[in-house]
Amino acid sequence: MKGVKEGFELLESLGVNREIQQVFAPVLREDACGRLIAEYRNEKGRVVDQEVLAVSMQKLSACGFLHFSPALPENVRVLYISDAIMHLIFMAQCKFKRMNFAYSAFLSIGARMDRGLILHGITQYPKEVKIYTVFGHSLIGRIKECKVQHWIKGLECSFRVEGNKVVAFIQGKEFWMSAGEFSLRNHLRQIGIRQTVSTCKPFDKNIDNFYLFNYF
């Protein structure tokens, strides 16, 4: 199916309603096998990788980025950032009864986390746009949230995991925190930086990200 009115068979089977399907239809296509494909591009607009969703698998894009909005860029009020368009789709499905996505934008950055592409995507929208990250509960997801926050503030940062500790290197200093306590809010409190990015996660911490919520 290619028509937006008809929807996508795979999303139908996963319980995604037609309203949400229409929001994301501009960046999705369905191949002959029924898989959903989203193309990721570099800063020159060339396709560099694909994200693929099938009945029994999800392949993330390793590089590139994808961004779009159902509204004109200047009218966007909220920007959602994730590493997969499918996480954004299921986040929207989970929240559509409580939120209006007509003035939202969506930025999917792939697994590589390219700082330049993220900042390029963000600058397409007004400076006062409210930013939410959709990276899930995992430690990797929490580190990604921190990276986005620092890059938006113009700061260089790096993170590594040693045993059960997360080591952050910010502005020439190292900051240590146990992996269990590590979060965007706790990390920013530790280094004394104001939080401007909000996180969006499933309430159930046993579900890492929104793609899984249909199975529980």
HELIX and SHEET records of a PDB file:
HELIX    1   1 GLU A    9  SER A   13  1                                   5    
HELIX    2   2 ARG A   18  PHE A   24  1                                   7    
HELIX    3   3 ALA A   25  VAL A   27  5                                   3    
HELIX    4   4 PRO A   73  ASN A   75  5                                   3    
HELIX    5   5 ILE A   85  LYS A   95  1                                  11    
HELIX    6   6 ARG A  115  ILE A  122  1                                   8    
HELIX    7   7 LEU A  139  ILE A  152  1                                  14    
HELIX    8   8 LEU A  184  ILE A  191  1                                   8    
HELIX    9   9 PHE A  210  TYR A  215  5                                   6    
SHEET    1   A 4 ARG A  29  GLU A  30  0                                        
SHEET    2   A 4 LEU A  36  ARG A  41 -1                                        
SHEET    3   A 4 VAL A  47  LEU A  53 -1                                        
SHEET    4   A 4 GLN A  58  LYS A  59 -1                                        
SHEET    1   B 5 LEU A  66  PHE A  68  0                                        
SHEET    2   B 5 SER A 104  SER A 108 -1                                        
SHEET    3   B 5 VAL A  78  SER A  82  1                                        
SHEET    4   B 5 LYS A 130  VAL A 134  1                                        
SHEET    5   B 5 SER A 198  THR A 199  1                                        
SHEET    1   C 3 CYS A 157  GLU A 162  0                                        
SHEET    2   C 3 LYS A 165  ILE A 170 -1                                        
SHEET    3   C 3 LYS A 173  SER A 178 -1                                        
END                                                                             
